[in-house]
């Protein structure tokens, strides 16, 4: 399951519209997922070329709207644009970076990688079916941990997000309940009774850190930057895998790039 999760949540795509030659400033907008590396690239590019790169981290949906209206040089999205839409709007797209989206949580005394979860149980948490951290299903998976009698607060994206699209696509694959009641998309109706939204990966990370008992999903760089504990996901072999650069690289190597839309 971890391979499916990582391969589904792995690529941020750059989308470019046909137009005039680049000006003295390159402008981009879109997914918050790639923002950390785009910021570093922008700094390095300006130092060597003198050309500024201004990237607005506003979410995939916002980025696609701006590139379609040609108010920016390029857009970025975690969910690829369909081929017919590219043709209609005179755009091209290509993979720009590889990363991974991970489930993060806020429980005192539990370190990153120590809390175990399966795909179906992760779906139950985000549906609100599992609403407490000491739920018997979670305790059974984590017998070595002292899980508190504390409510789970689901933290999700409040804006249109490619990260949300890919995360819900994964939940759609591993849970028939999720598929029939919630589905997948850049924005969905989150069913958990106790939930809070955050704008961008930054907002989700901030809210998970703020809310005791919170659980959310962010790009791995945001988890590392904020020292957030990450869940260990069960893979197809029944092993629990900790998120790191090696597991992301392995998922990328096994990803089916030819079935991606566009």
N, C-alpha and C positions, 0 to 999 in steps of 0.2 A: 504493500500500500504506500509505503514511503516513496517508492520510485514514481508511482502514479501522481502523488501529491507534488513532488518536486518537479517532475517533467511538465505537469500542467501549469505550474506556477513559476516558469523558469525564464521566459524571454520578455524583454521590453523591446517593443518595435518602434523604430523611427519612421515617421510618415512625412514625405516631402511632396510639395505641390510644384508643378512645372511653373517657372517664372523667370524673372530677370536675374542677372548675375548677382552674387552676394554683395551686400553693402558693407560699410565699415563696421557694422554691428550685426551679428547673427542673433536672431531671436527665436526662442522655442517655448513651447508650453505643453503641459500634459502630466503624465503619470508622476506620482511622488516616489514610486518604486525606484527609478534610476537616478533620482536627484543627487544623492551623495557622490556618485561617480561623475555625473555631468558637471557638478560644481568643481571638482578637481580637474577635469578636462578643460573647463573654461579658463581656469587660472593658468594652466600650463600653455594653452593655445594662445592666450593673450600675451604671455611672456615671450613666446617665440615669434608670433606673427604681428602683434600689435592690434589684432582684431578682437573686439569684445564679443563674448557669447553670453547672452542674458536668457536664462531658462526659468520660466515660471512654473513652480511645482503646484499645479492646481487640480490634478486628477485627470485620468485618461479621457473622460467624456468632455471636459473643458478643452483639453488639448486638441481633440478631433474637431470640435466646433471651431476653434481658432484657425487651424490649418485649412479647413474647408472655406472659411471666410477670407483666407489669405492675409490675416493680420499678423502672422508669424512666419518665419522661414521654415520651421519644421514643427511637427507635433510628435508626441510620444505616448504610446498606449501599451498596456500589458495584454490587451485582448486584440489580436490582429483584425484589421479591417477586411471585409469580404472583397473578393476580386471585382465584382460588379460595381461596388461602391467606389473602389479606386479608379476604375475606368470612367465612371460617371463624373467624378470630381477632378480628373486629371492628376491623380496622385500615384506615387510609388511608395513601397514600404520594404524594409529590410530589418533583420535582427540587429540590434545595437549592443545589448549587453545580456549577460546571463546572471541570474541571482536565484534566490529562493524565498518563498513566503513561509513563515513559521508561526505556530501557535504559541503565544506568550501568556504568562499568568502572573498574578501577584498573591503569593502565599508566603508568609514569613517562615524562614527556616528551611525552605525547600530550594535546593540549588538547581541550576540549569542542567537539564538532562536526567534528573532524578525522578521526575513525575512521568509515568508511562500512560500512553493513550493509544487507542485503536481508532481507525477511521470512523466506523459506525458510532462509537461512543463520543467522538468529537462532534459528530452531527447531532447527537442527542443533547450535548451541552449547548450548542448554538441554537437548537430548537427550543430549549428550556425544559425538555423532558427530564433531563438531569439538572436539578436546580440547586443542589448543595454539594459542597466539596467532599463530604463524608458519605455520599451516596454509596450503597453497597457495591455497585458495579465498579466504582472508582477505587474503593478500598480493596476489592479483590485483586485488582491489577497492581496495587501499590501497597502490599502488605508490610513493607519495611518502613513506610512513612506514617506519621501521625497526621492524618487529614482532619482539619477542623470542622466543627458543626457551624459552617458559615455559608451564607447564600452566595451563589455564583452570579456575578454581573457580567453579561455579555457586552463587549465593546466592539462596535462595528463601524464601518465607514459611513459618514453622513452624506458624502458626495458621490457622484457617479465615478466608479473606480474599476479599472482593469484588474487590480488586485482582488477586488471583491468578485468580479466575474470568474476569475480563475479559481479562487478559493471555493466559491459556491459550485463551480463546475466539478471540483473534486468531491465535495459533499454529495452532490447529485449522483456521482458514480458509485459511492460507497454506501449510500443509504437510500433505500426505496421510499422510506417515510419522508425524507428530505425532498426527494425528487417529486413526490406527489403533492406535498403540502407547501413547499417553498420554491423549489426550482433554482435556476441559475440566472445570473445577469449582472450588469454593472451596478445595479441597485435592486435590492429585493426588500420585501416586507419581512423584517426580522421578527420571528414569533415569540422569542423569549420574553417573559413578563418583566424580568429585570434586565434592562439593557440601556446602553447609552451610546450615542454616536460621536464620532470624532472626524474632523476634516483632515484628509491626507493620512499617510503613514505616521506623520508627526503627531497628529491629533489622537490617533488610536493609541500610539505608544504612551503619550502623556496621560491619557485617561486610564489606561491599565495601571500605570505607575501610581496614579492618584487614588484609585478605588481599590480598597482591600477586598480580595476575593474576585478581582476582575480577571477576565480572560479575553484575548483578542487575537488578531492576526496581522503581522507586519512583515515587511521585507527584512531579511536577516541583518542587514547593515544597521537598521534602526534598533534591533534587539541588542546588537553588540555595542552600539554607541551609548545606549541607555542602561547597559548592564542588566538587561532583563532576562529572567530565567525562561528557557525554552523547553517545551515538552519533548519527550522522546517518543517518536512515532513507530508503531509496529510495521515491519515490512512484510513482504509476501512469504518470507521464510519463518515468520513468527518472531523474529528478533526485533528488539527495540533500538532504534537508530538515533543517535544524537546528530543534530544539525551542525554541519561545518562545511568548509570549502570542498572537502573531498567527497562528501555525499552529494553536494550539488553538482560537482563535475561528473560524477558517475551517472547521475540522473540525466544530465545533458547529453552524455555520450550515448545513452540508450533512448533518447527522445525521438519521436517520429516527426521530423521536421517537414516531411513531404505532405502530410495531411493537414497542415496549417492553412486556414483560409487565406486567399489572396496570393 
